[in-house]
Amino acid sequence: MKEGIHPEYREAVVTCSCGATYHTRSTKGSFQVAICANCHPFYTGQQKLVDTQGRVERFRARYAKHKASK
């Protein structure tokens, strides 16, 4: 590897807005994030799928109509 062209890779602390902290290494240094694996709805099981335009119901209705015609 060439000398003097690589950024410094140092210890970093990532802090989430929920209060969780993670120790890692980064070229950026320590930083804050808005959401992490401890508070993200996908990972906590609290995520709900929202069908705002009725796509799922329209699909089910079309599929049921198609299945009945066979």
C-alpha positions as CSV (number, residue, x, y, z in Angstrom):
1,M,0.0,0.0,0.0
2,K,1.2,3.5,-0.7
3,E,2.1,5.7,2.2
4,G,0.2,8.9,3.0
5,I,-2.8,8.4,0.8
6,H,-5.1,6.5,3.2
7,P,-7.3,8.3,5.7
8,E,-6.8,7.8,9.4
9,Y,-9.0,4.9,10.7
10,R,-9.7,5.7,14.4
11,E,-12.0,4.7,17.3
12,A,-15.5,6.2,17.1
13,V,-18.6,6.3,19.2
14,V,-21.9,6.2,17.4
15,T,-24.7,7.8,19.6
16,C,-28.4,7.3,18.7
17,S,-31.1,9.7,19.7
18,C,-32.7,7.0,21.8
19,G,-29.5,7.0,24.0
20,A,-27.9,3.8,22.7
21,T,-24.1,4.0,22.0
22,Y,-21.9,1.8,19.9
23,H,-18.2,1.7,19.8
24,T,-16.7,1.1,16.4
25,R,-13.9,2.5,14.1
26,S,-14.4,5.1,11.4
27,T,-12.5,7.6,9.3
28,K,-15.2,10.2,10.2
29,G,-14.8,10.0,14.0
30,S,-17.6,10.0,16.5
31,F,-21.1,11.0,15.3
32,Q,-24.8,10.8,16.1
33,V,-27.6,9.0,14.3
34,A,-31.3,9.6,14.4
35,I,-32.3,5.9,14.5
36,C,-30.6,2.6,15.3
37,A,-31.4,-1.1,15.5
38,N,-32.6,-0.7,19.1
39,C,-35.3,1.8,18.2
40,H,-36.1,1.2,14.5
41,P,-39.7,-0.1,14.0
42,F,-38.6,-2.8,11.5
43,Y,-36.2,-4.4,14.0
44,T,-38.4,-4.0,17.1
45,G,-41.4,-5.6,15.4
46,Q,-43.6,-2.6,15.7
47,Q,-43.7,-1.7,12.0
48,K,-47.1,-1.8,10.3
49,L,-47.6,-2.0,6.6
50,V,-49.9,0.8,5.6
51,D,-51.8,0.4,2.4
52,T,-53.0,4.0,1.7
53,Q,-54.2,3.5,-1.8
54,G,-56.0,0.1,-1.4
55,R,-53.6,-1.8,-3.6
56,V,-53.8,-5.0,-1.6
57,E,-57.6,-5.0,-1.6
58,R,-57.8,-4.3,-5.3
59,F,-55.4,-7.2,-6.0
60,R,-57.4,-9.6,-3.8
61,A,-60.6,-8.6,-5.5
62,R,-59.2,-9.1,-9.0
63,Y,-57.6,-12.4,-8.0
64,A,-60.9,-13.6,-6.4
65,K,-62.8,-12.6,-9.6
66,H,-60.2,-14.3,-11.8
67,K,-60.2,-17.5,-9.7
68,A,-64.0,-17.7,-9.7
69,S,-64.1,-17.4,-13.5
70,K,-62.0,-20.6,-13.9
